[in-house]
Amino acid sequence: MDEKLAEQFFNTMDARSDEAQEDCIHCGKRWYVMHHLDGVCHNCQKKGLPGRREIARHKKVVRWVILIGTALLLARIFIFNN
Ligand SMILES: [Zn+2]
């Protein structure tokens, strides 16, 4: 094989393997994406830590609770002031 072509090939392979890796959202351990579940490495999965989607869902629920709580508080202040 042509030397330059071989070098290009290995560079492409390196770039690919870089892309296929990511940091665990809990411990920051860099690992291959295919071993991660929703951004969580195998060790953290065993600990039962939540994945990216679960955290996003949780944040959404918290946002709604805060919104409803604020609305109820404002309604109470409004009712008691009149
Ligand atoms: Zn982890």
PDB file of the backbone (N, CA, C, O) and the ligand in Angstrom, with CONECT records:
HET     ZN  A 101       1
ATOM      1  N   MET A   1       0.839  -1.201   0.000  1.00  0.00           N
ATOM      2  CA  MET A   1       0.000   0.000   0.000  1.00  0.00           C
ATOM      3  C   MET A   1       0.877   1.256   0.000  1.00  0.00           C
ATOM      4  O   MET A   1       1.952   1.271   0.599  1.00  0.00           O
ATOM      5  N   ASP A   2       0.416   2.285  -0.664  1.00  0.00           N
ATOM      6  CA  ASP A   2       1.102   3.577  -0.690  1.00  0.00           C
ATOM      7  C   ASP A   2       1.211   4.098   0.750  1.00  0.00           C
ATOM      8  O   ASP A   2       0.261   4.036   1.531  1.00  0.00           O
ATOM      9  N   GLU A   3       2.407   4.613   1.070  1.00  0.00           N
ATOM     10  CA  GLU A   3       2.651   5.050   2.445  1.00  0.00           C
ATOM     11  C   GLU A   3       1.728   6.197   2.872  1.00  0.00           C
ATOM     12  O   GLU A   3       1.193   6.218   3.981  1.00  0.00           O
ATOM     13  N   LYS A   4       1.565   7.142   1.951  1.00  0.00           N
ATOM     14  CA  LYS A   4       0.711   8.297   2.259  1.00  0.00           C
ATOM     15  C   LYS A   4      -0.746   7.871   2.454  1.00  0.00           C
ATOM     16  O   LYS A   4      -1.453   8.366   3.332  1.00  0.00           O
ATOM     17  N   LEU A   5      -1.154   6.958   1.624  1.00  0.00           N
ATOM     18  CA  LEU A   5      -2.525   6.458   1.683  1.00  0.00           C
ATOM     19  C   LEU A   5      -2.764   5.729   3.008  1.00  0.00           C
ATOM     20  O   LEU A   5      -3.818   5.856   3.632  1.00  0.00           O
ATOM     21  N   ALA A   6      -1.747   4.963   3.412  1.00  0.00           N
ATOM     22  CA  ALA A   6      -1.829   4.230   4.677  1.00  0.00           C
ATOM     23  C   ALA A   6      -1.940   5.198   5.845  1.00  0.00           C
ATOM     24  O   ALA A   6      -2.725   4.984   6.769  1.00  0.00           O
ATOM     25  N   GLU A   7      -1.135   6.280   5.796  1.00  0.00           N
ATOM     26  CA  GLU A   7      -1.154   7.278   6.862  1.00  0.00           C
ATOM     27  C   GLU A   7      -2.531   7.935   6.952  1.00  0.00           C
ATOM     28  O   GLU A   7      -3.091   8.116   8.033  1.00  0.00           O
ATOM     29  N   GLN A   8      -3.048   8.283   5.786  1.00  0.00           N
ATOM     30  CA  GLN A   8      -4.375   8.904   5.715  1.00  0.00           C
ATOM     31  C   GLN A   8      -5.444   7.966   6.298  1.00  0.00           C
ATOM     32  O   GLN A   8      -6.354   8.388   7.011  1.00  0.00           O
ATOM     33  N   PHE A   9      -5.297   6.711   5.972  1.00  0.00           N
ATOM     34  CA  PHE A   9      -6.236   5.704   6.441  1.00  0.00           C
ATOM     35  C   PHE A   9      -6.233   5.627   7.968  1.00  0.00           C
ATOM     36  O   PHE A   9      -7.283   5.610   8.610  1.00  0.00           O
ATOM     37  N   PHE A  10      -5.000   5.579   8.539  1.00  0.00           N
ATOM     38  CA  PHE A  10      -4.908   5.467   9.998  1.00  0.00           C
ATOM     39  C   PHE A  10      -5.363   6.743  10.692  1.00  0.00           C
ATOM     40  O   PHE A  10      -5.930   6.684  11.784  1.00  0.00           O
ATOM     41  N   ASN A  11      -5.121   7.903  10.068  1.00  0.00           N
ATOM     42  CA  ASN A  11      -5.606   9.168  10.634  1.00  0.00           C
ATOM     43  C   ASN A  11      -7.124   9.188  10.685  1.00  0.00           C
ATOM     44  O   ASN A  11      -7.720   9.623  11.670  1.00  0.00           O
ATOM     45  N   THR A  12      -7.738   8.714   9.617  1.00  0.00           N
ATOM     46  CA  THR A  12      -9.200   8.653   9.556  1.00  0.00           C
ATOM     47  C   THR A  12      -9.734   7.710  10.625  1.00  0.00           C
ATOM     48  O   THR A  12     -10.728   8.004  11.289  1.00  0.00           O
ATOM     49  N   MET A  13      -9.066   6.581  10.780  1.00  0.00           N
ATOM     50  CA  MET A  13      -9.483   5.613  11.793  1.00  0.00           C
ATOM     51  C   MET A  13      -9.378   6.211  13.187  1.00  0.00           C
ATOM     52  O   MET A  13     -10.247   5.989  14.029  1.00  0.00           O
ATOM     53  N   ASP A  14      -8.284   6.990  13.438  1.00  0.00           N
ATOM     54  CA  ASP A  14      -8.096   7.647  14.735  1.00  0.00           C
ATOM     55  C   ASP A  14      -9.219   8.636  14.998  1.00  0.00           C
ATOM     56  O   ASP A  14      -9.786   8.674  16.089  1.00  0.00           O
ATOM     57  N   ALA A  15      -9.532   9.437  13.985  1.00  0.00           N
ATOM     58  CA  ALA A  15     -10.594  10.439  14.128  1.00  0.00           C
ATOM     59  C   ALA A  15     -11.923   9.755  14.426  1.00  0.00           C
ATOM     60  O   ALA A  15     -12.706  10.234  15.246  1.00  0.00           O
ATOM     61  N   ARG A  16     -12.168   8.654  13.769  1.00  0.00           N
ATOM     62  CA  ARG A  16     -13.404   7.888  13.982  1.00  0.00           C
ATOM     63  C   ARG A  16     -13.496   7.378  15.417  1.00  0.00           C
ATOM     64  O   ARG A  16     -14.535   7.497  16.066  1.00  0.00           O
ATOM     65  N   SER A  17     -12.379   6.802  15.907  1.00  0.00           N
ATOM     66  CA  SER A  17     -12.411   6.231  17.256  1.00  0.00           C
ATOM     67  C   SER A  17     -12.548   7.339  18.302  1.00  0.00           C
ATOM     68  O   SER A  17     -13.125   7.116  19.367  1.00  0.00           O
ATOM     69  N   ASP A  18     -12.014   8.546  18.000  1.00  0.00           N
ATOM     70  CA  ASP A  18     -12.186   9.690  18.896  1.00  0.00           C
ATOM     71  C   ASP A  18     -13.655  10.057  18.994  1.00  0.00           C
ATOM     72  O   ASP A  18     -14.176  10.322  20.077  1.00  0.00           O
ATOM     73  N   GLU A  19     -14.315  10.066  17.839  1.00  0.00           N
ATOM     74  CA  GLU A  19     -15.724  10.420  17.780  1.00  0.00           C
ATOM     75  C   GLU A  19     -16.577   9.417  18.549  1.00  0.00           C
ATOM     76  O   GLU A  19     -17.595   9.764  19.147  1.00  0.00           O
ATOM     77  N   ALA A  20     -16.134   8.170  18.515  1.00  0.00           N
ATOM     78  CA  ALA A  20     -16.919   7.103  19.129  1.00  0.00           C
ATOM     79  C   ALA A  20     -16.699   7.016  20.640  1.00  0.00           C
ATOM     80  O   ALA A  20     -17.196   6.101  21.297  1.00  0.00           O
ATOM     81  N   GLN A  21     -15.940   7.992  21.189  1.00  0.00           N
ATOM     82  CA  GLN A  21     -15.717   7.986  22.637  1.00  0.00           C
ATOM     83  C   GLN A  21     -16.376   9.203  23.267  1.00  0.00           C
ATOM     84  O   GLN A  21     -16.521  10.241  22.620  1.00  0.00           O
ATOM     85  N   GLU A  22     -16.773   9.077  24.517  1.00  0.00           N
ATOM     86  CA  GLU A  22     -17.320  10.224  25.241  1.00  0.00           C
ATOM     87  C   GLU A  22     -17.065  10.055  26.724  1.00  0.00           C
ATOM     88  O   GLU A  22     -16.736   8.965  27.193  1.00  0.00           O
ATOM     89  N   ASP A  23     -17.222  11.163  27.468  1.00  0.00           N
ATOM     90  CA  ASP A  23     -17.007  11.131  28.908  1.00  0.00           C
ATOM     91  C   ASP A  23     -18.298  10.740  29.604  1.00  0.00           C
ATOM     92  O   ASP A  23     -19.386  11.167  29.219  1.00  0.00           O
ATOM     93  N   CYS A  24     -18.158   9.922  30.632  1.00  0.00           N
ATOM     94  CA  CYS A  24     -19.316   9.548  31.444  1.00  0.00           C
ATOM     95  C   CYS A  24     -19.836  10.799  32.148  1.00  0.00           C
ATOM     96  O   CYS A  24     -19.038  11.578  32.669  1.00  0.00           O
ATOM     97  N   ILE A  25     -21.142  11.010  32.177  1.00  0.00           N
ATOM     98  CA  ILE A  25     -21.721  12.228  32.762  1.00  0.00           C
ATOM     99  C   ILE A  25     -21.603  12.235  34.286  1.00  0.00           C
ATOM    100  O   ILE A  25     -21.809  13.278  34.907  1.00  0.00           O
ATOM    101  N   HIS A  26     -21.279  11.100  34.898  1.00  0.00           N
ATOM    102  CA  HIS A  26     -21.169  11.049  36.363  1.00  0.00           C
ATOM    103  C   HIS A  26     -19.717  11.072  36.831  1.00  0.00           C
ATOM    104  O   HIS A  26     -19.342  11.926  37.634  1.00  0.00           O
ATOM    105  N   CYS A  27     -18.900  10.150  36.339  1.00  0.00           N
ATOM    106  CA  CYS A  27     -17.519  10.054  36.824  1.00  0.00           C
ATOM    107  C   CYS A  27     -16.511  10.665  35.851  1.00  0.00           C
ATOM    108  O   CYS A  27     -15.341  10.820  36.202  1.00  0.00           O
ATOM    109  N   GLY A  28     -16.944  11.020  34.624  1.00  0.00           N
ATOM    110  CA  GLY A  28     -16.058  11.648  33.651  1.00  0.00           C
ATOM    111  C   GLY A  28     -15.105  10.698  32.970  1.00  0.00           C
ATOM    112  O   GLY A  28     -14.202  11.138  32.258  1.00  0.00           O
ATOM    113  N   LYS A  29     -15.283   9.406  33.168  1.00  0.00           N
ATOM    114  CA  LYS A  29     -14.425   8.415  32.550  1.00  0.00           C
ATOM    115  C   LYS A  29     -14.686   8.340  31.049  1.00  0.00           C
ATOM    116  O   LYS A  29     -15.824   8.183  30.607  1.00  0.00           O
ATOM    117  N   ARG A  30     -13.585   8.457  30.260  1.00  0.00           N
ATOM    118  CA  ARG A  30     -13.712   8.438  28.809  1.00  0.00           C
ATOM    119  C   ARG A  30     -13.801   6.997  28.342  1.00  0.00           C
ATOM    120  O   ARG A  30     -12.936   6.176  28.647  1.00  0.00           O
ATOM    121  N   TRP A  31     -14.839   6.705  27.611  1.00  0.00           N
ATOM    122  CA  TRP A  31     -15.037   5.329  27.166  1.00  0.00           C
ATOM    123  C   TRP A  31     -15.765   5.312  25.829  1.00  0.00           C
ATOM    124  O   TRP A  31     -16.257   6.345  25.376  1.00  0.00           O
ATOM    125  N   TYR A  32     -15.834   4.155  25.202  1.00  0.00           N
ATOM    126  CA  TYR A  32     -16.481   4.071  23.904  1.00  0.00           C
ATOM    127  C   TYR A  32     -17.997   4.204  24.038  1.00  0.00           C
ATOM    128  O   TYR A  32     -18.612   3.627  24.935  1.00  0.00           O
ATOM    129  N   VAL A  33     -18.577   4.972  23.132  1.00  0.00           N
ATOM    130  CA  VAL A  33     -20.009   5.279  23.177  1.00  0.00           C
ATOM    131  C   VAL A  33     -20.857   4.007  23.231  1.00  0.00           C
ATOM    132  O   VAL A  33     -21.875   3.948  23.921  1.00  0.00           O
ATOM    133  N   MET A  34     -20.413   2.988  22.485  1.00  0.00           N
ATOM    134  CA  MET A  34     -21.222   1.769  22.421  1.00  0.00           C
ATOM    135  C   MET A  34     -21.303   1.050  23.772  1.00  0.00           C
ATOM    136  O   MET A  34     -22.191   0.225  23.988  1.00  0.00           O
ATOM    137  N   HIS A  35     -20.358   1.374  24.691  1.00  0.00           N
ATOM    138  CA  HIS A  35     -20.413   0.777  26.030  1.00  0.00           C
ATOM    139  C   HIS A  35     -21.169   1.671  26.995  1.00  0.00           C
ATOM    140  O   HIS A  35     -21.473   1.265  28.117  1.00  0.00           O
ATOM    141  N   HIS A  36     -21.477   2.893  26.561  1.00  0.00           N
ATOM    142  CA  HIS A  36     -22.213   3.827  27.400  1.00  0.00           C
ATOM    143  C   HIS A  36     -23.712   3.636  27.178  1.00  0.00           C
ATOM    144  O   HIS A  36     -24.155   3.303  26.079  1.00  0.00           O
ATOM    145  N   LEU A  37     -24.471   3.852  28.232  1.00  0.00           N
ATOM    146  CA  LEU A  37     -25.915   3.828  28.105  1.00  0.00           C
ATOM    147  C   LEU A  37     -26.408   5.219  28.469  1.00  0.00           C
ATOM    148  O   LEU A  37     -26.424   5.592  29.642  1.00  0.00           O
ATOM    149  N   ASP A  38     -26.809   5.986  27.461  1.00  0.00           N
ATOM    150  CA  ASP A  38     -27.337   7.324  27.705  1.00  0.00           C
ATOM    151  C   ASP A  38     -26.320   8.215  28.417  1.00  0.00           C
ATOM    152  O   ASP A  38     -26.677   9.006  29.290  1.00  0.00           O
ATOM    153  N   GLY A  39     -25.032   8.075  28.029  1.00  0.00           N
ATOM    154  CA  GLY A  39     -23.972   8.912  28.602  1.00  0.00           C
ATOM    155  C   GLY A  39     -23.419   8.401  29.918  1.00  0.00           C
ATOM    156  O   GLY A  39     -22.599   9.073  30.543  1.00  0.00           O
ATOM    157  N   VAL A  40     -23.849   7.232  30.349  1.00  0.00           N
ATOM    158  CA  VAL A  40     -23.407   6.676  31.627  1.00  0.00           C
ATOM    159  C   VAL A  40     -22.519   5.451  31.387  1.00  0.00           C
ATOM    160  O   VAL A  40     -22.906   4.547  30.648  1.00  0.00           O
ATOM    161  N   CYS A  41     -21.330   5.413  32.005  1.00  0.00           N
ATOM    162  CA  CYS A  41     -20.418   4.290  31.828  1.00  0.00           C
ATOM    163  C   CYS A  41     -20.930   3.051  32.569  1.00  0.00           C
ATOM    164  O   CYS A  41     -21.873   3.122  33.356  1.00  0.00           O
ATOM    165  N   HIS A  42     -20.293   1.937  32.299  1.00  0.00           N
ATOM    166  CA  HIS A  42     -20.753   0.659  32.862  1.00  0.00           C
ATOM    167  C   HIS A  42     -20.733   0.670  34.397  1.00  0.00           C
ATOM    168  O   HIS A  42     -21.657   0.171  35.038  1.00  0.00           O
ATOM    169  N   ASN A  43     -19.672   1.244  34.978  1.00  0.00           N
ATOM    170  CA  ASN A  43     -19.553   1.299  36.443  1.00  0.00           C
ATOM    171  C   ASN A  43     -20.701   2.078  37.072  1.00  0.00           C
ATOM    172  O   ASN A  43     -21.279   1.657  38.074  1.00  0.00           O
ATOM    173  N   CYS A  44     -21.023   3.229  36.466  1.00  0.00           N
ATOM    174  CA  CYS A  44     -22.092   4.069  37.010  1.00  0.00           C
ATOM    175  C   CYS A  44     -23.469   3.448  36.754  1.00  0.00           C
ATOM    176  O   CYS A  44     -24.405   3.661  37.524  1.00  0.00           O
ATOM    177  N   GLN A  45     -23.583   2.684  35.675  1.00  0.00           N
ATOM    178  CA  GLN A  45     -24.833   1.955  35.420  1.00  0.00           C
ATOM    179  C   GLN A  45     -25.068   0.955  36.542  1.00  0.00           C
ATOM    180  O   GLN A  45     -26.188   0.786  37.023  1.00  0.00           O
ATOM    181  N   LYS A  46     -23.967   0.285  36.955  1.00  0.00           N
ATOM    182  CA  LYS A  46     -24.076  -0.720  38.027  1.00  0.00           C
ATOM    183  C   LYS A  46     -24.481  -0.071  39.339  1.00  0.00           C
ATOM    184  O   LYS A  46     -25.148  -0.691  40.166  1.00  0.00           O
ATOM    185  N   LYS A  47     -24.065   1.215  39.533  1.00  0.00           N
ATOM    186  CA  LYS A  47     -24.438   1.953  40.746  1.00  0.00           C
ATOM    187  C   LYS A  47     -25.883   2.436  40.673  1.00  0.00           C
ATOM    188  O   LYS A  47     -26.431   2.934  41.656  1.00  0.00           O
ATOM    189  N   GLY A  48     -26.502   2.280  39.480  1.00  0.00           N
ATOM    190  CA  GLY A  48     -27.898   2.689  39.306  1.00  0.00           C
ATOM    191  C   GLY A  48     -28.069   4.174  39.071  1.00  0.00           C
ATOM    192  O   GLY A  48     -29.142   4.721  39.325  1.00  0.00           O
ATOM    193  N   LEU A  49     -27.012   4.846  38.581  1.00  0.00           N
ATOM    194  CA  LEU A  49     -27.102   6.289  38.323  1.00  0.00           C
ATOM    195  C   LEU A  49     -27.902   6.548  37.050  1.00  0.00           C
ATOM    196  O   LEU A  49     -27.810   5.773  36.098  1.00  0.00           O
ATOM    197  N   PRO A  50     -28.686   7.626  37.019  1.00  0.00           N
ATOM    198  CA  PRO A  50     -29.563   7.896  35.876  1.00  0.00           C
ATOM    199  C   PRO A  50     -28.805   8.352  34.631  1.00  0.00           C
ATOM    200  O   PRO A  50     -27.720   8.924  34.721  1.00  0.00           O
ATOM    201  N   GLY A  51     -29.395   8.089  33.480  1.00  0.00           N
ATOM    202  CA  GLY A  51     -28.825   8.511  32.202  1.00  0.00           C
ATOM    203  C   GLY A  51     -29.253   9.921  31.848  1.00  0.00           C
ATOM    204  O   GLY A  51     -30.028  10.555  32.563  1.00  0.00           O
ATOM    205  N   ARG A  52     -28.721  10.406  30.709  1.00  0.00           N
ATOM    206  CA  ARG A  52     -28.990  11.766  30.253  1.00  0.00           C
ATOM    207  C   ARG A  52     -30.484  12.037  30.097  1.00  0.00           C
ATOM    208  O   ARG A  52     -30.978  13.083  30.519  1.00  0.00           O
ATOM    209  N   ARG A  53     -31.205  11.082  29.484  1.00  0.00           N
ATOM    210  CA  ARG A  53     -32.628  11.277  29.213  1.00  0.00           C
ATOM    211  C   ARG A  53     -33.419  11.365  30.501  1.00  0.00           C
ATOM    212  O   ARG A  53     -34.333  12.179  30.640  1.00  0.00           O
ATOM    213  N   GLU A  54     -33.041  10.495  31.457  1.00  0.00           N
ATOM    214  CA  GLU A  54     -33.742  10.471  32.739  1.00  0.00           C
ATOM    215  C   GLU A  54     -33.533  11.775  33.492  1.00  0.00           C
ATOM    216  O   GLU A  54     -34.455  12.291  34.125  1.00  0.00           O
ATOM    217  N   ILE A  55     -32.304  12.312  33.421  1.00  0.00           N
ATOM    218  CA  ILE A  55     -31.988  13.582  34.087  1.00  0.00           C
ATOM    219  C   ILE A  55     -32.786  14.710  33.448  1.00  0.00           C
ATOM    220  O   ILE A  55     -33.314  15.574  34.149  1.00  0.00           O
ATOM    221  N   ALA A  56     -32.877  14.707  32.108  1.00  0.00           N
ATOM    222  CA  ALA A  56     -33.633  15.735  31.387  1.00  0.00           C
ATOM    223  C   ALA A  56     -35.102  15.681  31.785  1.00  0.00           C
ATOM    224  O   ALA A  56     -35.738  16.718  31.975  1.00  0.00           O
ATOM    225  N   ARG A  57     -35.640  14.463  31.911  1.00  0.00           N
ATOM    226  CA  ARG A  57     -37.034  14.282  32.298  1.00  0.00           C
ATOM    227  C   ARG A  57     -37.239  14.815  33.707  1.00  0.00           C
ATOM    228  O   ARG A  57     -38.234  15.486  33.984  1.00  0.00           O
ATOM    229  N   HIS A  58     -36.285  14.512  34.612  1.00  0.00           N
ATOM    230  CA  HIS A  58     -36.350  14.957  35.993  1.00  0.00           C
ATOM    231  C   HIS A  58     -36.348  16.489  36.054  1.00  0.00           C
ATOM    232  O   HIS A  58     -37.123  17.084  36.803  1.00  0.00           O
ATOM    233  N   LYS A  59     -35.472  17.124  35.259  1.00  0.00           N
ATOM    234  CA  LYS A  59     -35.395  18.583  35.228  1.00  0.00           C
ATOM    235  C   LYS A  59     -36.716  19.190  34.786  1.00  0.00           C
ATOM    236  O   LYS A  59     -37.139  20.223  35.305  1.00  0.00           O
ATOM    237  N   LYS A  60     -37.368  18.542  33.821  1.00  0.00           N
ATOM    238  CA  LYS A  60     -38.646  19.016  33.300  1.00  0.00           C
ATOM    239  C   LYS A  60     -39.692  18.976  34.414  1.00  0.00           C
ATOM    240  O   LYS A  60     -40.460  19.925  34.580  1.00  0.00           O
ATOM    241  N   VAL A  61     -39.725  17.880  35.176  1.00  0.00           N
ATOM    242  CA  VAL A  61     -40.675  17.720  36.278  1.00  0.00           C
ATOM    243  C   VAL A  61     -40.423  18.797  37.329  1.00  0.00           C
ATOM    244  O   VAL A  61     -41.363  19.425  37.817  1.00  0.00           O
ATOM    245  N   VAL A  62     -39.155  19.010  37.678  1.00  0.00           N
ATOM    246  CA  VAL A  62     -38.799  20.016  38.681  1.00  0.00           C
ATOM    247  C   VAL A  62     -39.260  21.396  38.229  1.00  0.00           C
ATOM    248  O   VAL A  62     -39.776  22.174  39.031  1.00  0.00           O
ATOM    249  N   ARG A  63     -39.075  21.702  36.937  1.00  0.00           N
ATOM    250  CA  ARG A  63     -39.482  22.996  36.382  1.00  0.00           C
ATOM    251  C   ARG A  63     -40.995  23.189  36.533  1.00  0.00           C
ATOM    252  O   ARG A  63     -41.464  24.270  36.891  1.00  0.00           O
ATOM    253  N   TRP A  64     -41.744  22.122  36.255  1.00  0.00           N
ATOM    254  CA  TRP A  64     -43.212  22.192  36.374  1.00  0.00           C
ATOM    255  C   TRP A  64     -43.639  22.382  37.814  1.00  0.00           C
ATOM    256  O   TRP A  64     -44.548  23.164  38.095  1.00  0.00           O
ATOM    257  N   VAL A  65     -42.990  21.670  38.736  1.00  0.00           N
ATOM    258  CA  VAL A  65     -43.318  21.779  40.167  1.00  0.00           C
ATOM    259  C   VAL A  65     -43.079  23.206  40.637  1.00  0.00           C
ATOM    260  O   VAL A  65     -43.899  23.769  41.364  1.00  0.00           O
ATOM    261  N   ILE A  66     -41.955  23.797  40.224  1.00  0.00           N
ATOM    262  CA  ILE A  66     -41.633  25.182  40.602  1.00  0.00           C
ATOM    263  C   ILE A  66     -42.678  26.135  40.026  1.00  0.00           C
ATOM    264  O   ILE A  66     -43.143  27.047  40.709  1.00  0.00           O
ATOM    265  N   LEU A  67     -43.040  25.916  38.766  1.00  0.00           N
ATOM    266  CA  LEU A  67     -44.013  26.775  38.079  1.00  0.00           C
ATOM    267  C   LEU A  67     -45.371  26.730  38.777  1.00  0.00           C
ATOM    268  O   LEU A  67     -45.970  27.771  39.047  1.00  0.00           O
ATOM    269  N   ILE A  68     -45.853  25.516  39.070  1.00  0.00           N
ATOM    270  CA  ILE A  68     -47.159  25.337  39.719  1.00  0.00           C
ATOM    271  C   ILE A  68     -47.110  25.889  41.141  1.00  0.00           C
ATOM    272  O   ILE A  68     -48.051  26.539  41.596  1.00  0.00           O
ATOM    273  N   GLY A  69     -45.995  25.620  41.844  1.00  0.00           N
ATOM    274  CA  GLY A  69     -45.813  26.124  43.206  1.00  0.00           C
ATOM    275  C   GLY A  69     -45.871  27.637  43.243  1.00  0.00           C
ATOM    276  O   GLY A  69     -46.521  28.218  44.111  1.00  0.00           O
ATOM    277  N   THR A  70     -45.192  28.277  42.302  1.00  0.00           N
ATOM    278  CA  THR A  70     -45.190  29.744  42.214  1.00  0.00           C
ATOM    279  C   THR A  70     -46.581  30.265  41.913  1.00  0.00           C
ATOM    280  O   THR A  70     -47.014  31.260  42.493  1.00  0.00           O
ATOM    281  N   ALA A  71     -47.288  29.594  41.000  1.00  0.00           N
ATOM    282  CA  ALA A  71     -48.647  30.011  40.626  1.00  0.00           C
ATOM    283  C   ALA A  71     -49.583  29.920  41.829  1.00  0.00           C
ATOM    284  O   ALA A  71     -50.385  30.823  42.066  1.00  0.00           O
ATOM    285  N   LEU A  72     -49.476  28.823  42.590  1.00  0.00           N
ATOM    286  CA  LEU A  72     -50.320  28.638  43.775  1.00  0.00           C
ATOM    287  C   LEU A  72     -50.009  29.700  44.829  1.00  0.00           C
ATOM    288  O   LEU A  72     -50.913  30.228  45.477  1.00  0.00           O
ATOM    289  N   LEU A  73     -48.726  30.006  44.993  1.00  0.00           N
ATOM    290  CA  LEU A  73     -48.295  31.012  45.968  1.00  0.00           C
ATOM    291  C   LEU A  73     -48.847  32.382  45.594  1.00  0.00           C
ATOM    292  O   LEU A  73     -49.366  33.107  46.443  1.00  0.00           O
ATOM    293  N   LEU A  74     -48.731  32.725  44.322  1.00  0.00           N
ATOM    294  CA  LEU A  74     -49.243  34.017  43.831  1.00  0.00           C
ATOM    295  C   LEU A  74     -50.757  34.086  43.993  1.00  0.00           C
ATOM    296  O   LEU A  74     -51.293  35.123  44.383  1.00  0.00           O
ATOM    297  N   ALA A  75     -51.450  32.982  43.694  1.00  0.00           N
ATOM    298  CA  ALA A  75     -52.903  32.926  43.814  1.00  0.00           C
ATOM    299  C   ALA A  75     -53.304  33.144  45.272  1.00  0.00           C
ATOM    300  O   ALA A  75     -54.262  33.862  45.558  1.00  0.00           O
ATOM    301  N   ARG A  76     -52.556  32.512  46.200  1.00  0.00           N
ATOM    302  CA  ARG A  76     -52.863  32.645  47.632  1.00  0.00           C
ATOM    303  C   ARG A  76     -52.654  34.079  48.088  1.00  0.00           C
ATOM    304  O   ARG A  76     -53.491  34.628  48.805  1.00  0.00           O
ATOM    305  N   ILE A  77     -51.552  34.690  47.682  1.00  0.00           N
ATOM    306  CA  ILE A  77     -51.266  36.083  48.059  1.00  0.00           C
ATOM    307  C   ILE A  77     -52.385  36.978  47.516  1.00  0.00           C
ATOM    308  O   ILE A  77     -52.889  37.860  48.211  1.00  0.00           O
ATOM    309  N   PHE A  78     -52.759  36.728  46.261  1.00  0.00           N
ATOM    310  CA  PHE A  78     -53.803  37.536  45.604  1.00  0.00           C
ATOM    311  C   PHE A  78     -55.135  37.395  46.336  1.00  0.00           C
ATOM    312  O   PHE A  78     -55.816  38.389  46.587  1.00  0.00           O
ATOM    313  N   ILE A  79     -55.508  36.155  46.681  1.00  0.00           N
ATOM    314  CA  ILE A  79     -56.799  35.896  47.350  1.00  0.00           C
ATOM    315  C   ILE A  79     -56.811  36.508  48.746  1.00  0.00           C
ATOM    316  O   ILE A  79     -57.799  37.123  49.147  1.00  0.00           O
ATOM    317  N   PHE A  80     -55.709  36.341  49.493  1.00  0.00           N
ATOM    318  CA  PHE A  80     -55.679  36.854  50.871  1.00  0.00           C
ATOM    319  C   PHE A  80     -55.568  38.380  50.939  1.00  0.00           C
ATOM    320  O   PHE A  80     -55.919  38.985  51.952  1.00  0.00           O
ATOM    321  N   ASN A  81     -55.083  38.993  49.869  1.00  0.00           N
ATOM    322  CA  ASN A  81     -54.954  40.445  49.854  1.00  0.00           C
ATOM    323  C   ASN A  81     -56.229  41.147  49.424  1.00  0.00           C
ATOM    324  O   ASN A  81     -56.322  42.374  49.477  1.00  0.00           O
ATOM    325  N   ASN A  82     -57.225  40.350  48.992  1.00  0.00           N
ATOM    326  CA  ASN A  82     -58.458  40.978  48.532  1.00  0.00           C
ATOM    327  C   ASN A  82     -59.633  40.608  49.433  1.00  0.00           C
ATOM    328  O   ASN A  82     -60.757  41.050  49.195  1.00  0.00           O
TER     329      ASN A  82
HETATM  330 ZN    ZN A 101     -19.230   6.714  35.109  1.00  0.00          ZN2+
END
